[in-house]
Amino acid sequence: MAQGNLKYQFSRLNIAEKLIAVNVLVFIVNSLFPFLLGLSKNSIVQWFELPKDFFDFFMQPWSIITYSFFHGGFGHIFWNMLLIYFVGRIFLNLFDGRRFLNVYLLGVILGGLFFILGYNIFPAFFNVTAYLIGASAGVSAVLIFICTYIPNQEVRLIFFNVKLWYIGAFVVLMDLIQLPYSGNAGGHLAHLGGALLGYWYARQLLNGTDIGAGFSRFLDTVVNMFKGGDKKAPLKTVYKKKTSKNTSSNSGKDYDRQSHQKKIDAILDKISKSGYESLSKAEKDFLFQAGKEK
């Protein structure tokens, strides 16, 4: 009963909240199990962290994504999860969870590639042993995406309002400044890779191109590989005769859904042309409610 309840509660979370839940669970397991079993602290994470050497990476290619689910300490995971929550709220008021996951995971991947390339191209990193963990690249991608897509939208920072593009510019500038001095050069390289992905994705989307569409189809293929019986499903076609009442009811629901989606698309088109601040209060409220229903 408890397991079923947890599964139900998890299914009700939006994609950002699900990512937070998975990250927290991984953090607890990675911290608790080695301690209880008397193993070294890196006994689990060593199989999932992203190495800087090409050969080591080829031996565990899954690490280009799995590194993002591990964190080095409580402060590390706390700030990353807090940012995922807040940027997720803004993002999911504009788009669905699928696009959020596209931006997030592509940011993780490009951030990881920036890390590997940086440590193999720049002489300053040649003799440094380093591994990458943390969700920061994915968080940077989503943050810079929304800062690029609705740059003039203002958000409240403690006592005053700030335009999103100011925040995005500040974050990128701080990563560039801290690159030589912070002792976490690999992390800042990953942040910059994620930020570049977020910026590029948003700019292309404003021009009418979704660069994550192919990646989304790839994810669908991977998910379907792990679903039993899905390969046989297309061979089974069942026809059911509907009564006129059912047909009328379903047609009405389809019409409502199409009408609802058309209104969302019209508002998103308005944002892409004139910015989020051009929306009326009614349009903002409608978009906010639509985001909650996804």
Secondary structure, DSSP 8 states (H G I E B T S, - for coil): -HHHHHHHHHHTS-HHHHHHHHHHHHHHHHHHHHHHHT--TTTTGGGTSEESSHHHHHH-TTHHHHGGG--SSHHHHHHHHHHHHHHHHHHTTTS-HHHHHHHHHHHHHHHHHHHHHHHHHSGGGTT---EE--SHHHHHHHHHHHHHHSTT-EEEETTEEEEHHHHHHHHHHHHHHHTTTSS-HHHHHHHHHHHHHHHHHHHHHHTT--TTHHHHHHHHHHHHHTSTTTTTGGG--------HHHHHHHHHHHHHHHHHHHHHHHHHHHHHHH-GGGS-HHHHHHHHHHHHH-
